[in-house]
Amino acid sequence: MTQMCRMLGTLFFMVCITGLVFGQEAANTGSNDHAGATQQVKQLEQQIRTAVIKGDTAILERYLANDYVGIEPNGVGADKSQTIQELKDGTVKYSAIDVTEENVRMYGNTAIYNGRGNVRLTIKGQPQTADVRVAIVWVKQNAEWKRVSFQATRVQPAATGS
């Protein structure tokens, strides 16, 4: 009986150690996957910025999800087709998007991109500049990243003491 207890104890110990080792390897792999996914999302954001400054909508057609929702700093919302059409017809023209902060957090197949930047653009021919913060949601669908949501908020000037 004592020998049987020792064997069961040893077997239990081996199972636990094996689980810890393989669990750690899986956690490390996940960490590497997250690092790679984080870089992919940052690169996609850079590609989108470069393309929209050129007025090229092909990348938006590829990477915006069919149910994409965008919300601009003024609160106006737009779907995928509206967003693309405004760039195509020149309603919106970007001249610069200078990123000053960016961070990506991973949650399984979902990436949350938070950033800050200075944007120069024209809307219906009226030049505008803004310091904005963005929250962008990316979801990996069928092995390809899709931007599903975008919201930009103007950064308010710091309050001055009186």
Accessible surface in RSA format (square Angstrom, percent):
REM  Atomic radii and reference values for relative SASA: ProtOr
REM  Chains: A
REM  Algorithm: Lee & Richards
REM  Probe-radius: 1.40
REM  Slices: 20
REM RES _ NUM      All-atoms   Total-Side   Main-Chain    Non-polar    All polar
REM                ABS   REL    ABS   REL    ABS   REL    ABS   REL    ABS   REL
RES MET A   1   187.84  97.3 142.42  94.3  45.42 108.2 122.04 103.8  65.80  87.2
RES THR A   2    87.31  62.1  82.44  83.6   4.87  11.6  50.32  67.6  36.99  55.9
RES GLN A   3   130.56  73.0 127.95  93.5   2.60   6.2  35.01  74.5  95.54  72.5
RES MET A   4   110.67  57.3 107.92  71.4   2.75   6.5  98.83  84.0  11.83  15.7
RES CYS A   5    73.04  55.3  63.72  71.1   9.32  21.9  25.60  64.9  47.44  51.2
RES ARG A   6   164.83  69.2 156.36  79.7   8.46  20.1  65.67  89.7  99.16  60.1
RES MET A   7   119.29  61.8 111.74  74.0   7.54  18.0  94.89  80.7  24.40  32.3
RES LEU A   8   105.08  58.5 101.53  72.6   3.55   8.9 102.10  71.7   2.98   8.0
RES GLY A   9    38.57  47.6   0.00   N/A  38.57  47.6  33.61  92.2   4.96  11.1
RES THR A  10    82.62  58.8  77.00  78.1   5.62  13.4  56.13  75.4  26.49  40.0
RES LEU A  11   109.29  60.9 106.35  76.1   2.94   7.4 108.91  76.5   0.38   1.0
RES PHE A  12   142.38  71.2 138.16  85.6   4.21  11.0 142.07  86.1   0.30   0.9
RES PHE A  13   121.43  60.7 119.64  74.1   1.78   4.6 121.43  73.6   0.00   0.0
RES MET A  14   102.18  52.9 101.95  67.5   0.23   0.6  83.70  71.2  18.48  24.5
RES VAL A  15    93.50  61.5  87.92  79.6   5.58  13.5  90.88  79.0   2.62   7.1
RES CYS A  16    50.84  38.5  41.91  46.7   8.92  21.0  23.79  60.3  27.05  29.2
RES ILE A  17    68.17  38.8  68.17  50.8   0.00   0.0  68.17  49.1   0.00   0.0
RES THR A  18    59.97  42.7  56.55  57.3   3.42   8.1  41.47  55.7  18.50  28.0
RES GLY A  19    42.74  52.7   0.00   N/A  42.74  52.7  34.90  95.8   7.84  17.6
RES LEU A  20   125.83  70.1 117.94  84.4   7.88  19.8 120.61  84.7   5.22  14.0
RES VAL A  21    76.14  50.1  71.73  64.9   4.41  10.6  75.73  65.8   0.41   1.1
RES PHE A  22   126.50  63.3 122.39  75.8   4.10  10.7 122.71  74.4   3.78  10.8
RES GLY A  23    39.21  48.4   0.00   N/A  39.21  48.4  33.01  90.6   6.20  13.9
RES GLN A  24   103.62  57.9  99.87  73.0   3.75   8.9  39.54  84.2  64.08  48.6
RES GLU A  25    91.29  52.4  88.89  67.3   2.40   5.7  39.45  76.3  51.84  42.3
RES ALA A  26    66.67  61.3  51.21  79.0  15.47  35.2  58.89  82.9   7.79  20.6
RES ALA A  27    59.84  55.0  41.22  63.6  18.62  42.4  53.45  75.3   6.39  16.9
RES ASN A  28    75.93  52.4  74.43  71.9   1.50   3.6  21.19  51.0  54.75  52.9
RES THR A  29    75.93  54.0  74.30  75.3   1.63   3.9  50.92  68.4  25.01  37.8
RES GLY A  30    27.15  33.5   0.00   N/A  27.15  33.5  26.74  73.4   0.41   0.9
RES SER A  31    68.24  57.7  57.53  76.8  10.72  24.7  28.80  61.3  39.45  55.3
RES ASN A  32   105.07  72.5  95.57  92.4   9.50  22.9  23.82  57.3  81.25  78.5
RES ASP A  33    89.44  62.6  79.50  79.1   9.94  23.5  28.28  66.6  61.15  61.0
RES HIS A  34    77.22  42.2  77.10  53.6   0.12   0.3  48.51  50.0  28.71  33.4
RES ALA A  35    60.40  55.5  50.15  77.4  10.25  23.3  58.28  82.1   2.12   5.6
RES GLY A  36    36.14  44.6   0.00   N/A  36.14  44.6  34.28  94.1   1.86   4.2
RES ALA A  37    13.87  12.8  11.29  17.4   2.58   5.9  11.95  16.8   1.92   5.1
RES THR A  38    25.95  18.5  25.95  26.3   0.00   0.0  18.89  25.4   7.06  10.7
RES GLN A  39    89.99  50.3  89.99  65.8   0.00   0.0  39.47  84.0  50.52  38.3
RES GLN A  40    79.14  44.3  78.71  57.5   0.43   1.0  23.79  50.6  55.35  42.0
RES VAL A  41     0.00   0.0   0.00   0.0   0.00   0.0   0.00   0.0   0.00   0.0
RES LYS A  42    55.40  27.0  52.91  32.5   2.49   5.9  12.71  11.4  42.70  45.5
RES GLN A  43    99.53  55.7  96.59  70.6   2.95   7.0  29.68  63.2  69.85  53.0
RES LEU A  44    15.05   8.4  15.05  10.8   0.00   0.0  15.05  10.6   0.00   0.0
RES GLU A  45     3.65   2.1   3.65   2.8   0.00   0.0   0.00   0.0   3.65   3.0
RES GLN A  46    89.85  50.2  89.85  65.7   0.00   0.0  42.30  90.0  47.55  36.1
RES GLN A  47    85.98  48.1  80.06  58.5   5.92  14.1  31.03  66.0  54.95  41.7
RES ILE A  48     6.75   3.8   6.75   5.0   0.00   0.0   6.75   4.9   0.00   0.0
RES ARG A  49    27.10  11.4  26.93  13.7   0.17   0.4  13.01  17.8  14.09   8.5
RES THR A  50    53.94  38.4  50.00  50.7   3.94   9.4  43.72  58.7  10.21  15.4
RES ALA A  51     9.78   9.0   7.26  11.2   2.53   5.8   9.59  13.5   0.19   0.5
RES VAL A  52    11.12   7.3   9.91   9.0   1.22   2.9   9.91   8.6   1.22   3.3
RES ILE A  53    67.18  38.2  50.46  37.6  16.72  40.3  50.46  36.3  16.72  45.4
RES LYS A  54   157.56  76.9 118.34  72.6  39.22  93.4  80.30  72.3  77.26  82.3
RES GLY A  55    38.91  48.0   0.00   N/A  38.91  48.0  20.76  57.0  18.15  40.6
RES ASP A  56    66.29  46.4  59.24  59.0   7.05  16.7  19.82  46.6  46.47  46.3
RES THR A  57    11.29   8.0   9.64   9.8   1.65   3.9   0.47   0.6  10.83  16.4
RES ALA A  58    61.79  56.8  53.95  83.3   7.84  17.8  55.61  78.3   6.18  16.4
RES ILE A  59    25.07  14.3  19.91  14.8   5.16  12.4  24.22  17.4   0.85   2.3
RES LEU A  60     4.64   2.6   4.64   3.3   0.00   0.0   4.64   3.3   0.00   0.0
RES GLU A  61    75.33  43.2  64.70  48.9  10.63  25.3  28.30  54.7  47.03  38.4
RES ARG A  62   134.83  56.6 125.23  63.8   9.61  22.9  47.69  65.2  87.14  52.8
RES TYR A  63    22.28  10.4  22.28  12.7   0.00   0.0   5.77   4.3  16.51  20.4
RES LEU A  64     1.07   0.6   0.37   0.3   0.70   1.8   0.37   0.3   0.70   1.9
RES ALA A  65     4.27   3.9   1.94   3.0   2.33   5.3   4.27   6.0   0.00   0.0
RES ASN A  66   137.76  95.0 109.95 106.3  27.81  67.0  34.50  83.0 103.27  99.8
RES ASP A  67   110.23  77.2  91.42  91.0  18.81  44.5  49.88 117.4  60.35  60.2
RES TYR A  68     7.04   3.3   5.43   3.1   1.61   4.2   0.00   0.0   7.04   8.7
RES VAL A  69    77.10  50.7  77.10  69.8   0.00   0.0  77.10  67.0   0.00   0.0
RES GLY A  70     1.58   2.0   0.00   N/A   1.58   2.0   1.55   4.3   0.03   0.1
RES ILE A  71    54.77  31.2  54.77  40.8   0.00   0.0  54.77  39.4   0.00   0.0
RES GLU A  72    66.61  38.2  65.19  49.3   1.42   3.4  28.99  56.1  37.62  30.7
RES PRO A  73    48.52  35.4  20.60  18.8  27.92 101.5  21.09  17.4  27.44 170.5
RES ASN A  74   113.89  78.5  74.64  72.1  39.25  94.5  46.75 112.5  67.14  64.9
RES GLY A  75    54.29  66.9   0.00   N/A  54.29  66.9  29.15  80.0  25.14  56.3
RES VAL A  76    87.97  57.9  82.74  74.9   5.23  12.6  87.94  76.4   0.02   0.1
RES GLY A  77    42.98  53.0   0.00   N/A  42.98  53.0  19.76  54.2  23.22  52.0
RES ALA A  78    16.42  15.1  10.67  16.5   5.76  13.1  14.26  20.1   2.17   5.7
RES ASP A  79    65.73  46.0  63.58  63.3   2.15   5.1  27.41  64.5  38.32  38.2
RES LYS A  80    38.50  18.8  38.40  23.6   0.10   0.2  23.97  21.6  14.53  15.5
RES SER A  81    75.85  64.1  66.58  88.9   9.27  21.3  53.14 113.2  22.71  31.8
RES GLN A  82    93.12  52.1  88.92  65.0   4.21  10.0  29.81  63.4  63.32  48.0
RES THR A  83    30.00  21.3  27.93  28.3   2.06   4.9  26.15  35.1   3.85   5.8
RES ILE A  84    13.95   7.9  13.95  10.4   0.00   0.0  13.95  10.0   0.00   0.0
RES GLN A  85    93.50  52.3  93.22  68.1   0.27   0.6  38.43  81.8  55.06  41.8
RES GLU A  86    65.41  37.6  65.41  49.5   0.00   0.0  12.30  23.8  53.11  43.4
RES LEU A  87    16.29   9.1   6.58   4.7   9.71  24.4   6.58   4.6   9.71  26.1
RES LYS A  88   121.12  59.1  86.03  52.8  35.09  83.5  48.41  43.6  72.71  77.5
RES ASP A  89    85.37  59.8  46.49  46.3  38.88  91.9  35.19  82.8  50.18  50.0
RES GLY A  90    21.16  26.1   0.00   N/A  21.16  26.1  10.79  29.6  10.37  23.2
RES THR A  91    34.60  24.6  28.58  29.0   6.02  14.4  16.27  21.9  18.33  27.7
RES VAL A  92    17.38  11.4  16.79  15.2   0.59   1.4  16.79  14.6   0.59   1.6
RES LYS A  93   126.35  61.6 121.70  74.7   4.66  11.1  67.96  61.2  58.39  62.2
RES TYR A  94    50.11  23.4  41.55  23.6   8.56  22.3  13.92  10.5  36.19  44.6
RES SER A  95    76.52  64.7  54.06  72.1  22.46  51.7  48.71 103.7  27.81  39.0
RES ALA A  96     9.20   8.5   7.53  11.6   1.67   3.8   9.20  13.0   0.00   0.0
RES ILE A  97    36.26  20.6  22.34  16.6  13.92  33.6  22.34  16.1  13.92  37.8
RES ASP A  98    68.07  47.7  64.01  63.7   4.06   9.6  25.32  59.6  42.75  42.6
RES VAL A  99    55.62  36.6  25.01  22.6  30.61  73.8  25.01  21.7  30.61  83.0
RES THR A 100    82.85  58.9  48.74  49.4  34.12  81.3  53.75  72.2  29.10  44.0
RES GLU A 101    84.77  48.7  76.18  57.6   8.59  20.5  40.48  78.3  44.29  36.2
RES GLU A 102    67.94  39.0  41.28  31.2  26.66  63.5  13.02  25.2  54.91  44.8
RES ASN A 103    77.47  53.4  76.22  73.7   1.24   3.0  23.23  55.9  54.24  52.4
RES VAL A 104    14.90   9.8   0.00   0.0  14.90  35.9   0.00   0.0  14.90  40.4
RES ARG A 105   104.36  43.8 100.16  51.1   4.21  10.0  48.68  66.5  55.68  33.7
RES MET A 106    25.45  13.2   5.97   4.0  19.48  46.4   5.97   5.1  19.48  25.8
RES TYR A 107   124.49  58.1 109.26  62.2  15.23  39.6  97.15  73.0  27.33  33.7
RES GLY A 108    55.78  68.8   0.00   N/A  55.78  68.8  39.98 109.7  15.80  35.4
RES ASN A 109    96.11  66.3  89.39  86.4   6.72  16.2  12.63  30.4  83.49  80.7
RES THR A 110    38.35  27.3  38.35  38.9   0.00   0.0  16.99  22.8  21.36  32.3
RES ALA A 111     0.00   0.0   0.00   0.0   0.00   0.0   0.00   0.0   0.00   0.0
RES ILE A 112    36.00  20.5  36.00  26.8   0.00   0.0  36.00  25.9   0.00   0.0
RES TYR A 113     3.76   1.8   3.76   2.1   0.00   0.0   2.55   1.9   1.21   1.5
RES ASN A 114    51.08  35.2  49.22  47.6   1.85   4.5  24.85  59.8  26.23  25.4
RES GLY A 115     6.94   8.6   0.00   N/A   6.94   8.6   4.27  11.7   2.67   6.0
RES ARG A 116    61.06  25.6  56.26  28.7   4.80  11.4   5.66   7.7  55.40  33.6
RES GLY A 117     5.38   6.6   0.00   N/A   5.38   6.6   3.71  10.2   1.67   3.7
RES ASN A 118    62.46  43.1  62.46  60.4   0.00   0.0  18.46  44.4  44.00  42.5
RES VAL A 119    17.45  11.5  16.82  15.2   0.63   1.5  16.82  14.6   0.63   1.7
RES ARG A 120   109.63  46.0 109.63  55.9   0.00   0.0  37.57  51.3  72.06  43.7
RES LEU A 121    22.45  12.5  18.33  13.1   4.13  10.4  19.50  13.7   2.96   8.0
RES THR A 122    40.86  29.1  40.86  41.4   0.00   0.0  37.01  49.7   3.85   5.8
RES ILE A 123    57.74  32.9  55.56  41.4   2.19   5.3  55.56  40.0   2.19   5.9
RES LYS A 124   161.00  78.5 134.81  82.7  26.19  62.3  88.65  79.8  72.35  77.1
RES GLY A 125    58.18  71.8   0.00   N/A  58.18  71.8  33.70  92.5  24.48  54.8
RES GLN A 126   116.79  65.3 116.79  85.4   0.00   0.0  37.31  79.4  79.48  60.3
RES PRO A 127   108.78  79.3  89.09  81.2  19.69  71.6  89.34  73.8  19.44 120.8
RES GLN A 128    62.00  34.7  53.13  38.8   8.88  21.1  23.16  49.3  38.85  29.5
RES THR A 129    93.12  66.2  76.89  77.9  16.24  38.7  44.47  59.7  48.65  73.6
RES ALA A 130    15.25  14.0   5.02   7.8  10.22  23.3  13.76  19.4   1.48   3.9
RES ASP A 131    45.23  31.7  37.25  37.1   7.98  18.9  20.15  47.4  25.08  25.0
RES VAL A 132    10.34   6.8  10.28   9.3   0.06   0.2  10.28   8.9   0.06   0.2
RES ARG A 133   111.25  46.7 109.71  55.9   1.54   3.7  48.21  65.9  63.04  38.2
RES VAL A 134    25.42  16.7  20.27  18.3   5.15  12.4  22.58  19.6   2.84   7.7
RES ALA A 135    43.23  39.8  40.37  62.3   2.87   6.5  40.37  56.8   2.87   7.6
RES ILE A 136     3.12   1.8   3.12   2.3   0.00   0.0   3.12   2.2   0.00   0.0
RES VAL A 137    38.36  25.2  38.36  34.7   0.00   0.0  38.36  33.3   0.00   0.0
RES TRP A 138     0.00   0.0   0.00   0.0   0.00   0.0   0.00   0.0   0.00   0.0
RES VAL A 139    36.41  24.0  36.41  33.0   0.00   0.0  36.41  31.6   0.00   0.0
RES LYS A 140    70.96  34.6  60.51  37.1  10.45  24.9  22.33  20.1  48.63  51.8
RES GLN A 141    75.30  42.1  68.29  49.9   7.01  16.7  25.32  53.9  49.98  37.9
RES ASN A 142   155.37 107.1 116.09 112.2  39.28  94.6  40.55  97.6 114.82 111.0
RES ALA A 143    92.43  85.0  58.91  90.9  33.52  76.2  64.17  90.4  28.26  74.9
RES GLU A 144    50.36  28.9  47.51  35.9   2.86   6.8  22.33  43.2  28.04  22.9
RES TRP A 145    13.47   5.4  11.68   5.7   1.80   4.2  11.68   6.2   1.80   2.9
RES LYS A 146    41.23  20.1  41.23  25.3   0.00   0.0  19.88  17.9  21.35  22.7
RES ARG A 147    18.36   7.7  18.36   9.4   0.00   0.0   0.00   0.0  18.36  11.1
RES VAL A 148    29.39  19.3  25.25  22.9   4.13  10.0  25.25  21.9   4.13  11.2
RES SER A 149    38.69  32.7  38.69  51.6   0.00   0.0  14.07  30.0  24.62  34.5
RES PHE A 150    29.01  14.5  28.74  17.8   0.27   0.7  28.74  17.4   0.27   0.8
RES GLN A 151    81.83  45.8  80.50  58.8   1.33   3.2  14.11  30.0  67.72  51.4
RES ALA A 152     6.01   5.5   4.09   6.3   1.92   4.4   4.09   5.8   1.92   5.1
RES THR A 153    77.78  55.3  76.58  77.6   1.20   2.9  60.90  81.8  16.88  25.5
RES ARG A 154   100.85  42.3  94.70  48.3   6.15  14.6  38.09  52.1  62.76  38.0
RES VAL A 155    41.44  27.3  22.21  20.1  19.22  46.3  27.01  23.5  14.42  39.1
RES GLN A 156   132.60  74.2 117.01  85.5  15.59  37.1  58.10 123.7  74.51  56.5
RES PRO A 157   118.47  86.3  91.65  83.5  26.82  97.5 104.60  86.4  13.87  86.2
RES ALA A 158    92.06  84.6  64.56  99.6  27.50  62.6  74.81 105.3  17.26  45.7
RES ALA A 159   105.71  97.2  66.68 102.9  39.03  88.8  76.50 107.7  29.21  77.4
RES THR A 160   126.84  90.2 100.33 101.7  26.51  63.2  74.07  99.5  52.77  79.8
RES GLY A 161    81.52 100.5   0.00   N/A  81.52 100.5  43.81 120.2  37.70  84.4
RES SER A 162   165.29 139.7  83.85 111.9  81.44 187.6  80.44 171.3  84.85 118.9
END  Absolute sums over single chains surface
CHAIN  1 A    10466.6       8663.7       1802.9       6046.2       4420.4
END  Absolute sums over all chains
TOTAL         10466.6       8663.7       1802.9       6046.2       4420.4
